[in-house]
Amino acid sequence: MANKVNLRELILNILLEIDKEGQYSHLVLRSTLEKYQYLEKQERAFITRVCEGTLEYRIRLDYVLDQFSTVPAEKMKPVIRELLRSSVYQLLYMDHVPDSAVCNEAVKLARKRGFYNLTGFVNGVLRKIAREYGSIHFPEKNSPVEYLSVIYSMPVWLVERFLEEYDFATTEKILEAFLETQPATIRIREYQTVEEAVLESLKEEQVIVEKAPYVARAYYVKNYDYLPALTAFRRGSIQVQDVSSMLAGEIAAVKEGDYVIDLCAAPGGKALYLADKLHGTGRVDARDLSQTKTDLIRDNALRQNFLNVVVTEKDATQLDRESLEKADIVLADVPCSGLGVMGKKKDIKYKLNPGKIRDLVGLQRKILEQASTYVKPGGTLIYSTCTIGKEENIENVQWFTEHYPYELESLDPYLCDELRGETTAQGYLQLLPGIHKCDGFFMARLKRKKEWNS
């Protein structure tokens, strides 16, 4: 029986839903694919590719549209704008999709959605782009902000922000990395798990496995349909986690018997990394703000059978008096702008603005204030984010050490030679996409002085 689902209409609905305030692309896409889970693998892949690509290249697609349309993209009706964006993405980046099919299906969909008077406009714009795309003049490097914004589809204000902190070459490498497809990264658990046996299990299921850098037992995996269905995942032998996140666990340097508090723990990767390093001893209090988040941590902990992980629902901005000076290690992986993971979360760059980042800095400092009280004298506080701007990273650390009895402590004993440098000796590390082989991430190791007033 022929499949009656119109894939391009699903794509249009997803893109329109993502445009709504408060909607996140990966959640909207996931819920749609779950609803239509009976679709063939290649159909799901088509939906995912077009949705993610249209989001990722939105600014570049609008630039192209504006060369061929009498109406600027930003002034188009939302349905027509998203229909044209997704169609242009198929024309430019999906060679196996015939141009005629893209144009014809877009016209049919415009008509179906009631835009009868715009079918000629849609058809004309798309067919002209298909014929004349090679004649488009893109910005050149002598206009660096416009060039980086259009070529790498990054909002101008973010390009300017990156160029304030990094030189042109570094900024271009970062933006280029965001557009590259990255394989999933897994960590093979250490406690009661034989690494070679897990690797063999993955290979038996035709998973392509490649060693990832910087951390032991970290691997890239490819050539699987649904990772949670893999035997190693179901048995709790592996955890999906980027290398950058694993490094935050490395610099914590837990010892058997330690008591650890992870204040913003969902989905649980770092908490479980530390629990694994404790080898069944000690305790990790994994906390987060909502039941949805704590359920996610709990599910991961149960799947891996970590009995030394206690999951609780707590607001990290509120003081927990029962935890005062109790922890050997506190991990504050705080809510942040997420600028280091824009390659994975395609819509972050469109939802942020400078005001939101300033608000996040205030939230981060409030969490640090509470975190500072939970560490034993002589204990360790790990501060981390998945962003790449100084305002949320080193400037927060400098503010913190000026106001609280903490000092930075060298990361060099816990890192591989490749990552050691001037800043790691001082106690912090900024990882950058395109420069390092992982997500953008910041981490600092802070030691509490023996006395509060010392």
PERA-V513348 format. One record per residue. N is the residue number from 0. RES is the residue in three letters. PHI is phi in whole degrees, 0 to 359 (NA if undefined). D_LAST is the distance of its C-alpha to the last C-alpha in whole Angstrom. Layout:
BEGIN
n=N res=RES phi=PHI d_last=D_LAST
n=N res=RES phi=PHI d_last=D_LAST
END
This chain:
BEGIN
n=0 res=MET phi=NA d_last=76
n=1 res=ALA phi=295 d_last=75
n=2 res=ASN phi=285 d_last=71
n=3 res=LYS phi=269 d_last=71
n=4 res=VAL phi=283 d_last=68
n=5 res=ASN phi=273 d_last=67
n=6 res=LEU phi=298 d_last=64
n=7 res=ARG phi=289 d_last=64
n=8 res=GLU phi=288 d_last=64
n=9 res=LEU phi=300 d_last=61
n=10 res=ILE phi=300 d_last=59
n=11 res=LEU phi=300 d_last=60
n=12 res=ASN phi=297 d_last=59
n=13 res=ILE phi=297 d_last=56
n=14 res=LEU phi=296 d_last=55
n=15 res=LEU phi=293 d_last=56
n=16 res=GLU phi=293 d_last=54
n=17 res=ILE phi=298 d_last=51
n=18 res=ASP phi=293 d_last=51
n=19 res=LYS phi=290 d_last=51
n=20 res=GLU phi=300 d_last=47
n=21 res=GLY phi=86 d_last=45
n=22 res=GLN phi=265 d_last=47
n=23 res=TYR phi=251 d_last=45
n=24 res=SER phi=302 d_last=48
n=25 res=HIS phi=293 d_last=47
n=26 res=LEU phi=285 d_last=47
n=27 res=VAL phi=296 d_last=51
n=28 res=LEU phi=296 d_last=52
n=29 res=ARG phi=298 d_last=51
n=30 res=SER phi=295 d_last=53
n=31 res=THR phi=293 d_last=56
n=32 res=LEU phi=295 d_last=56
n=33 res=GLU phi=292 d_last=56
n=34 res=LYS phi=294 d_last=58
n=35 res=TYR phi=249 d_last=61
n=36 res=GLN phi=292 d_last=60
n=37 res=TYR phi=282 d_last=64
n=38 res=LEU phi=295 d_last=64
n=39 res=GLU phi=293 d_last=64
n=40 res=LYS phi=305 d_last=61
n=41 res=GLN phi=291 d_last=63
n=42 res=GLU phi=288 d_last=63
n=43 res=ARG phi=298 d_last=59
n=44 res=ALA phi=295 d_last=58
n=45 res=PHE phi=296 d_last=60
n=46 res=ILE phi=301 d_last=59
n=47 res=THR phi=298 d_last=55
n=48 res=ARG phi=298 d_last=56
n=49 res=VAL phi=291 d_last=57
n=50 res=CYS phi=297 d_last=55
n=51 res=GLU phi=294 d_last=52
n=52 res=GLY phi=294 d_last=54
n=53 res=THR phi=297 d_last=55
n=54 res=LEU phi=295 d_last=51
n=55 res=GLU phi=298 d_last=50
n=56 res=TYR phi=257 d_last=52
n=57 res=ARG phi=308 d_last=53
n=58 res=ILE phi=294 d_last=52
n=59 res=ARG phi=294 d_last=54
n=60 res=LEU phi=297 d_last=57
n=61 res=ASP phi=295 d_last=57
n=62 res=TYR phi=299 d_last=57
n=63 res=VAL phi=295 d_last=60
n=64 res=LEU phi=303 d_last=62
n=65 res=ASP phi=294 d_last=62
n=66 res=GLN phi=284 d_last=64
n=67 res=PHE phi=241 d_last=67
n=68 res=SER phi=251 d_last=66
n=69 res=THR phi=284 d_last=68
n=70 res=VAL phi=248 d_last=65
n=71 res=PRO phi=302 d_last=61
n=72 res=ALA phi=305 d_last=59
n=73 res=GLU phi=291 d_last=57
n=74 res=LYS phi=259 d_last=60
n=75 res=MET phi=286 d_last=62
n=76 res=LYS phi=296 d_last=62
n=77 res=PRO phi=309 d_last=59
n=78 res=VAL phi=297 d_last=62
n=79 res=ILE phi=293 d_last=64
n=80 res=ARG phi=299 d_last=60
n=81 res=GLU phi=290 d_last=59
n=82 res=LEU phi=297 d_last=62
n=83 res=LEU phi=290 d_last=63
n=84 res=ARG phi=303 d_last=59
n=85 res=SER phi=293 d_last=60
n=86 res=SER phi=289 d_last=63
n=87 res=VAL phi=295 d_last=62
n=88 res=TYR phi=301 d_last=60
n=89 res=GLN phi=297 d_last=62
n=90 res=LEU phi=297 d_last=65
n=91 res=LEU phi=270 d_last=62
n=92 res=TYR phi=238 d_last=60
n=93 res=MET phi=232 d_last=62
n=94 res=ASP phi=299 d_last=65
n=95 res=HIS phi=282 d_last=67
n=96 res=VAL phi=265 d_last=67
n=97 res=PRO phi=298 d_last=71
n=98 res=ASP phi=304 d_last=70
n=99 res=SER phi=297 d_last=73
n=100 res=ALA phi=294 d_last=72
n=101 res=VAL phi=300 d_last=69
n=102 res=CYS phi=295 d_last=71
n=103 res=ASN phi=296 d_last=73
n=104 res=GLU phi=292 d_last=71
n=105 res=ALA phi=295 d_last=69
n=106 res=VAL phi=297 d_last=72
n=107 res=LYS phi=301 d_last=73
n=108 res=LEU phi=289 d_last=69
n=109 res=ALA phi=299 d_last=69
n=110 res=ARG phi=295 d_last=73
n=111 res=LYS phi=298 d_last=72
n=112 res=ARG phi=273 d_last=69
n=113 res=GLY phi=94 d_last=71
n=114 res=PHE phi=264 d_last=71
n=115 res=TYR phi=301 d_last=75
n=116 res=ASN phi=285 d_last=75
n=117 res=LEU phi=250 d_last=72
n=118 res=THR phi=296 d_last=73
n=119 res=GLY phi=294 d_last=75
n=120 res=PHE phi=298 d_last=72
n=121 res=VAL phi=301 d_last=70
n=122 res=ASN phi=298 d_last=72
n=123 res=GLY phi=295 d_last=73
n=124 res=VAL phi=298 d_last=69
n=125 res=LEU phi=293 d_last=69
n=126 res=ARG phi=291 d_last=72
n=127 res=LYS phi=291 d_last=71
n=128 res=ILE phi=297 d_last=68
n=129 res=ALA phi=300 d_last=69
n=130 res=ARG phi=280 d_last=72
n=131 res=GLU phi=240 d_last=70
n=132 res=TYR phi=304 d_last=66
n=133 res=GLY phi=297 d_last=67
n=134 res=SER phi=267 d_last=67
n=135 res=ILE phi=293 d_last=64
n=136 res=HIS phi=260 d_last=62
n=137 res=PHE phi=271 d_last=58
n=138 res=PRO phi=302 d_last=56
n=139 res=GLU phi=249 d_last=55
n=140 res=LYS phi=293 d_last=52
n=141 res=ASN phi=287 d_last=53
n=142 res=SER phi=242 d_last=52
n=143 res=PRO phi=302 d_last=48
n=144 res=VAL phi=293 d_last=47
n=145 res=GLU phi=295 d_last=50
n=146 res=TYR phi=301 d_last=51
n=147 res=LEU phi=295 d_last=48
n=148 res=SER phi=296 d_last=48
n=149 res=VAL phi=283 d_last=52
n=150 res=ILE phi=296 d_last=52
n=151 res=TYR phi=253 d_last=49
n=152 res=SER phi=51 d_last=49
n=153 res=MET phi=234 d_last=46
n=154 res=PRO phi=307 d_last=45
n=155 res=VAL phi=304 d_last=45
n=156 res=TRP phi=296 d_last=42
n=157 res=LEU phi=286 d_last=40
n=158 res=VAL phi=301 d_last=42
n=159 res=GLU phi=298 d_last=41
n=160 res=ARG phi=295 d_last=37
n=161 res=PHE phi=296 d_last=37
n=162 res=LEU phi=291 d_last=39
n=163 res=GLU phi=290 d_last=36
n=164 res=GLU phi=257 d_last=34
n=165 res=TYR phi=230 d_last=36
n=166 res=ASP phi=287 d_last=39
n=167 res=PHE phi=299 d_last=43
n=168 res=ALA phi=298 d_last=43
n=169 res=THR phi=294 d_last=40
n=170 res=THR phi=301 d_last=41
n=171 res=GLU phi=296 d_last=44
n=172 res=LYS phi=297 d_last=43
n=173 res=ILE phi=298 d_last=41
n=174 res=LEU phi=294 d_last=43
n=175 res=GLU phi=297 d_last=46
n=176 res=ALA phi=296 d_last=44
n=177 res=PHE phi=298 d_last=44
n=178 res=LEU phi=270 d_last=48
n=179 res=GLU phi=276 d_last=48
n=180 res=THR phi=280 d_last=49
n=181 res=GLN phi=250 d_last=46
n=182 res=PRO phi=289 d_last=47
n=183 res=ALA phi=292 d_last=45
n=184 res=THR phi=244 d_last=42
n=185 res=ILE phi=237 d_last=42
n=186 res=ARG phi=243 d_last=40
n=187 res=ILE phi=275 d_last=41
n=188 res=ARG phi=299 d_last=39
n=189 res=GLU phi=265 d_last=38
n=190 res=TYR phi=285 d_last=38
n=191 res=GLN phi=57 d_last=42
n=192 res=THR phi=223 d_last=44
n=193 res=VAL phi=267 d_last=46
n=194 res=GLU phi=303 d_last=45
n=195 res=GLU phi=297 d_last=49
n=196 res=ALA phi=293 d_last=50
n=197 res=VAL phi=292 d_last=49
n=198 res=LEU phi=299 d_last=50
n=199 res=GLU phi=295 d_last=53
n=200 res=SER phi=298 d_last=53
n=201 res=LEU phi=296 d_last=52
n=202 res=LYS phi=293 d_last=55
n=203 res=GLU phi=297 d_last=57
n=204 res=GLU phi=263 d_last=57
n=205 res=GLN phi=64 d_last=57
n=206 res=VAL phi=283 d_last=54
n=207 res=ILE phi=274 d_last=53
n=208 res=VAL phi=242 d_last=50
n=209 res=GLU phi=223 d_last=48
n=210 res=LYS phi=298 d_last=45
n=211 res=ALA phi=266 d_last=42
n=212 res=PRO phi=277 d_last=39
n=213 res=TYR phi=77 d_last=36
n=214 res=VAL phi=227 d_last=35
n=215 res=ALA phi=293 d_last=37
n=216 res=ARG phi=66 d_last=40
n=217 res=ALA phi=253 d_last=40
n=218 res=TYR phi=218 d_last=43
n=219 res=TYR phi=273 d_last=45
n=220 res=VAL phi=231 d_last=48
n=221 res=LYS phi=219 d_last=51
n=222 res=ASN phi=69 d_last=55
n=223 res=TYR phi=226 d_last=54
n=224 res=ASP phi=271 d_last=56
n=225 res=TYR phi=219 d_last=53
n=226 res=LEU phi=302 d_last=50
n=227 res=PRO phi=298 d_last=49
n=228 res=ALA phi=276 d_last=53
n=229 res=LEU phi=293 d_last=52
n=230 res=THR phi=304 d_last=52
n=231 res=ALA phi=298 d_last=49
n=232 res=PHE phi=290 d_last=47
n=233 res=ARG phi=297 d_last=49
n=234 res=ARG phi=279 d_last=48
n=235 res=GLY phi=82 d_last=44
n=236 res=SER phi=276 d_last=44
n=237 res=ILE phi=228 d_last=43
n=238 res=GLN phi=228 d_last=41
n=239 res=VAL phi=286 d_last=41
n=240 res=GLN phi=194 d_last=38
n=241 res=ASP phi=288 d_last=37
n=242 res=VAL phi=302 d_last=36
n=243 res=SER phi=301 d_last=33
n=244 res=SER phi=293 d_last=32
n=245 res=MET phi=298 d_last=32
n=246 res=LEU phi=297 d_last=30
n=247 res=ALA phi=298 d_last=27
n=248 res=GLY phi=290 d_last=28
n=249 res=GLU phi=298 d_last=28
n=250 res=ILE phi=288 d_last=24
n=251 res=ALA phi=292 d_last=23
n=252 res=ALA phi=51 d_last=24
n=253 res=VAL phi=293 d_last=25
n=254 res=LYS phi=244 d_last=26
n=255 res=GLU phi=305 d_last=28
n=256 res=GLY phi=95 d_last=27
n=257 res=ASP phi=295 d_last=24
n=258 res=TYR phi=256 d_last=24
n=259 res=VAL phi=240 d_last=24
n=260 res=ILE phi=243 d_last=24
n=261 res=ASP phi=251 d_last=26
n=262 res=LEU phi=283 d_last=25
n=263 res=CYS phi=231 d_last=28
n=264 res=ALA phi=274 d_last=30
n=265 res=ALA phi=300 d_last=34
n=266 res=PRO phi=277 d_last=36
n=267 res=GLY phi=113 d_last=34
n=268 res=GLY phi=303 d_last=34
n=269 res=LYS phi=288 d_last=31
n=270 res=ALA phi=301 d_last=30
n=271 res=LEU phi=287 d_last=33
n=272 res=TYR phi=299 d_last=32
n=273 res=LEU phi=291 d_last=29
n=274 res=ALA phi=300 d_last=32
n=275 res=ASP phi=299 d_last=34
n=276 res=LYS phi=292 d_last=31
n=277 res=LEU phi=281 d_last=31
n=278 res=HIS phi=55 d_last=34
n=279 res=GLY phi=83 d_last=35
n=280 res=THR phi=255 d_last=32
n=281 res=GLY phi=59 d_last=29
n=282 res=ARG phi=203 d_last=29
n=283 res=VAL phi=242 d_last=28
n=284 res=ASP phi=272 d_last=28
n=285 res=ALA phi=260 d_last=30
n=286 res=ARG phi=241 d_last=30
n=287 res=ASP phi=201 d_last=31
n=288 res=LEU phi=283 d_last=33
n=289 res=SER phi=233 d_last=37
n=290 res=GLN phi=295 d_last=39
n=291 res=THR phi=302 d_last=41
n=292 res=LYS phi=287 d_last=37
n=293 res=THR phi=291 d_last=37
n=294 res=ASP phi=298 d_last=40
n=295 res=LEU phi=295 d_last=40
n=296 res=ILE phi=298 d_last=37
n=297 res=ARG phi=299 d_last=39
n=298 res=ASP phi=300 d_last=42
n=299 res=ASN phi=293 d_last=40
n=300 res=ALA phi=294 d_last=38
n=301 res=LEU phi=293 d_last=42
n=302 res=ARG phi=299 d_last=44
n=303 res=GLN phi=264 d_last=42
n=304 res=ASN phi=58 d_last=41
n=305 res=PHE phi=272 d_last=38
n=306 res=LEU phi=275 d_last=37
n=307 res=ASN phi=262 d_last=34
n=308 res=VAL phi=249 d_last=33
n=309 res=VAL phi=247 d_last=33
n=310 res=VAL phi=256 d_last=34
n=311 res=THR phi=223 d_last=33
n=312 res=GLU phi=266 d_last=33
n=313 res=LYS phi=217 d_last=30
n=314 res=ASP phi=271 d_last=29
n=315 res=ALA phi=293 d_last=26
n=316 res=THR phi=276 d_last=25
n=317 res=GLN phi=258 d_last=25
n=318 res=LEU phi=294 d_last=22
n=319 res=ASP phi=253 d_last=24
n=320 res=ARG phi=297 d_last=22
n=321 res=GLU phi=292 d_last=24
n=322 res=SER phi=260 d_last=21
n=323 res=LEU phi=303 d_last=18
n=324 res=GLU phi=54 d_last=16
n=325 res=LYS phi=260 d_last=19
n=326 res=ALA phi=267 d_last=19
n=327 res=ASP phi=287 d_last=19
n=328 res=ILE phi=221 d_last=20
n=329 res=VAL phi=241 d_last=20
n=330 res=LEU phi=252 d_last=23
n=331 res=ALA phi=246 d_last=23
n=332 res=ASP phi=266 d_last=26
n=333 res=VAL phi=278 d_last=26
n=334 res=PRO phi=303 d_last=30
n=335 res=CYS phi=212 d_last=31
n=336 res=SER phi=290 d_last=34
n=337 res=GLY phi=73 d_last=35
n=338 res=LEU phi=296 d_last=36
n=339 res=GLY phi=278 d_last=35
n=340 res=VAL phi=240 d_last=38
n=341 res=MET phi=295 d_last=41
n=342 res=GLY phi=292 d_last=43
n=343 res=LYS phi=262 d_last=43
n=344 res=LYS phi=247 d_last=43
n=345 res=LYS phi=295 d_last=45
n=346 res=ASP phi=261 d_last=45
n=347 res=ILE phi=306 d_last=41
n=348 res=LYS phi=296 d_last=42
n=349 res=TYR phi=268 d_last=45
n=350 res=LYS phi=260 d_last=43
n=351 res=LEU phi=271 d_last=40
n=352 res=ASN phi=206 d_last=39
n=353 res=PRO phi=304 d_last=36
n=354 res=GLY phi=296 d_last=36
n=355 res=LYS phi=296 d_last=35
n=356 res=ILE phi=293 d_last=33
n=357 res=ARG phi=299 d_last=31
n=358 res=ASP phi=298 d_last=31
n=359 res=LEU phi=295 d_last=30
n=360 res=VAL phi=300 d_last=26
n=361 res=GLY phi=299 d_last=26
n=362 res=LEU phi=296 d_last=26
n=363 res=GLN phi=299 d_last=24
n=364 res=ARG phi=291 d_last=21
n=365 res=LYS phi=295 d_last=22
n=366 res=ILE phi=293 d_last=22
n=367 res=LEU phi=299 d_last=19
n=368 res=GLU phi=303 d_last=17
n=369 res=GLN phi=291 d_last=19
n=370 res=ALA phi=301 d_last=18
n=371 res=SER phi=299 d_last=14
n=372 res=THR phi=275 d_last=15
n=373 res=TYR phi=269 d_last=17
n=374 res=VAL phi=274 d_last=15
n=375 res=LYS phi=298 d_last=14
n=376 res=PRO phi=305 d_last=11
n=377 res=GLY phi=87 d_last=12
n=378 res=GLY phi=279 d_last=14
n=379 res=THR phi=236 d_last=16
n=380 res=LEU phi=244 d_last=17
n=381 res=ILE phi=258 d_last=20
n=382 res=TYR phi=251 d_last=21
n=383 res=SER phi=212 d_last=25
n=384 res=THR phi=215 d_last=28
n=385 res=CYS phi=253 d_last=31
n=386 res=THR phi=230 d_last=32
n=387 res=ILE phi=229 d_last=32
n=388 res=GLY phi=254 d_last=31
n=389 res=LYS phi=298 d_last=27
n=390 res=GLU phi=303 d_last=27
n=391 res=GLU phi=269 d_last=26
n=392 res=ASN phi=244 d_last=25
n=393 res=ILE phi=296 d_last=22
n=394 res=GLU phi=293 d_last=22
n=395 res=ASN phi=294 d_last=21
n=396 res=VAL phi=296 d_last=18
n=397 res=GLN phi=297 d_last=17
n=398 res=TRP phi=300 d_last=17
n=399 res=PHE phi=295 d_last=15
n=400 res=THR phi=289 d_last=12
n=401 res=GLU phi=284 d_last=12
n=402 res=HIS phi=251 d_last=12
n=403 res=TYR phi=226 d_last=10
n=404 res=PRO phi=283 d_last=7
n=405 res=TYR phi=229 d_last=9
n=406 res=GLU phi=223 d_last=11
n=407 res=LEU phi=294 d_last=15
n=408 res=GLU phi=231 d_last=16
n=409 res=SER phi=308 d_last=20
n=410 res=LEU phi=268 d_last=23
n=411 res=ASP phi=304 d_last=25
n=412 res=PRO phi=296 d_last=25
n=413 res=TYR phi=248 d_last=26
n=414 res=LEU phi=245 d_last=29
n=415 res=CYS phi=287 d_last=32
n=416 res=ASP phi=305 d_last=33
n=417 res=GLU phi=299 d_last=35
n=418 res=LEU phi=261 d_last=32
n=419 res=ARG phi=288 d_last=29
n=420 res=GLY phi=189 d_last=29
n=421 res=GLU phi=300 d_last=26
n=422 res=THR phi=285 d_last=25
n=423 res=THR phi=293 d_last=24
n=424 res=ALA phi=294 d_last=23
n=425 res=GLN phi=277 d_last=20
n=426 res=GLY phi=119 d_last=20
n=427 res=TYR phi=214 d_last=22
n=428 res=LEU phi=217 d_last=26
n=429 res=GLN phi=251 d_last=29
n=430 res=LEU phi=267 d_last=32
n=431 res=LEU phi=235 d_last=35
n=432 res=PRO phi=301 d_last=38
n=433 res=GLY phi=86 d_last=41
n=434 res=ILE phi=259 d_last=39
n=435 res=HIS phi=253 d_last=37
n=436 res=LYS phi=268 d_last=39
n=437 res=CYS phi=189 d_last=38
n=438 res=ASP phi=294 d_last=37
n=439 res=GLY phi=287 d_last=34
n=440 res=PHE phi=200 d_last=31
n=441 res=PHE phi=235 d_last=27
n=442 res=MET phi=212 d_last=24
n=443 res=ALA phi=219 d_last=21
n=444 res=ARG phi=250 d_last=18
n=445 res=LEU phi=240 d_last=15
n=446 res=LYS phi=259 d_last=12
n=447 res=ARG phi=282 d_last=10
n=448 res=LYS phi=292 d_last=7
n=449 res=LYS phi=300 d_last=7
n=450 res=GLU phi=240 d_last=5
n=451 res=TRP phi=299 d_last=6
n=452 res=ASN phi=257 d_last=4
n=453 res=SER phi=276 d_last=0
END
